[in-house]
Amino acid sequence: MVVVLLLPVILIGVAWLVSSVFVRRSSLRITGEGVEVHNYPQPPRLIPLAQVGRFEATPRSGNFKSLRPETAVLVLVDGTRVPVRSLFAPDAGHGVDALNQRVETLRHVN
């Protein structure tokens, strides 16, 4: 009886743990060449700077939105949306505003 009652709590905990590991193992780099998105466990993807539009925050939703890690989406100039699990990039900082500022800075340099 106790196992049946605790099973949903255990499943939610496991889902939170897995999503946290995937976010921590993911990375993001913004250079003069472009934006390299590595959403673990997928291979890294380099998007040329000329195709990059802006970063947008992904709204948290659902019953357990407080457990969902903070993520974003990279909107390309053609409207394509690329999910981004990591909001930290070296030389840019943390958060959507910092990432967008880094992209704009590199656009004016190149």
N, C-alpha and C positions, 0 to 999 in steps of 0.2 A: 504494500500500500504506500509506504513512504517513498519507495523507488519511483512509483508512478507519479507521485506529486512532485518529486524533485527532477524528473526527466526534462520538463520544459526549461527549467533553470539551467540545467547542465548543457542542454543544446544551445541556449542563448549564449552561455559562457564560451562554449567552443567556437561558435560563429564569430563572437567578438574577438577571440584570440587569433583566429585565422585571418580575419580582416586586418587586425593590427599588425600581424607579421607581414602580410602582403604590402601594406603601406610602408612599413619600416624598411623593407628590402627594395622598395622602388626608389628611383632617383630621377633627378632632373638637372640638366646642364644647359645654360644659355650662353652661346659663344657667337663670334662673328660669322661663323658658318651657318648657325641655325640653332634650333631647340632640339636637344636630344632627350626623348622621353623613354624611360625604362620602367614600365609597369610590370613588376614581378608577377608571374614567372615568364612573361613574354620577352622576346629579345628587344634590345634597344632600337628605337626608331628615330632617325635624324630628319627633321623637317627644316628645309632651307628658310632662312630669315625672311626672304621675299614672300614666302607663302604664309607666314605667321601673321595673324590678325591681333588677337588679344586673349588674355586669360580671363575666365569668368568663374566665380565660386559656384560650386554645386550645392543647391539648397538641401539641407537635411530634411528628410520626411519619413513618415511611418510611425509605428508605435514605439520603436526603440531608437528614435533619431538621436538621442543623447549618447548612445553607444557607437554611432557611426563615425568613423574617422573623417576629419576634414579633407575634402578633395576638391578638385577643380576640373575645368574643361578648357582645352586650348581651341579657340575658334580660328580657323584658317580663313584667308581672304576669300575663298570660294564658298564659305559657309559650312564646310565640313567641321565636325566637332570631334576632337580627340580627347578621350578621358586622361586625366593626369592624377595619379595617386599621391605624389609627393609635392608639397607646396614649398619646399626649400631647395634653393639652388645656390651653389658657391658663387660668390661675387654679386649675388642679387639679394639674398636675405630670405625672409619667410613671409608668405602671404601673397595673395593675388595682386595687390597694389605694388609690392616690391618686384614681383616678376614682370608686370607690365612696364614698370619704370625701367628695368634692365633692358627689355626689348626695345623700348623707345631710345634709350641711350645708345645701344648698338646700331640702331638704324641711322642715327645722325652721325656716327663715327664712320660707318662704311659708305 
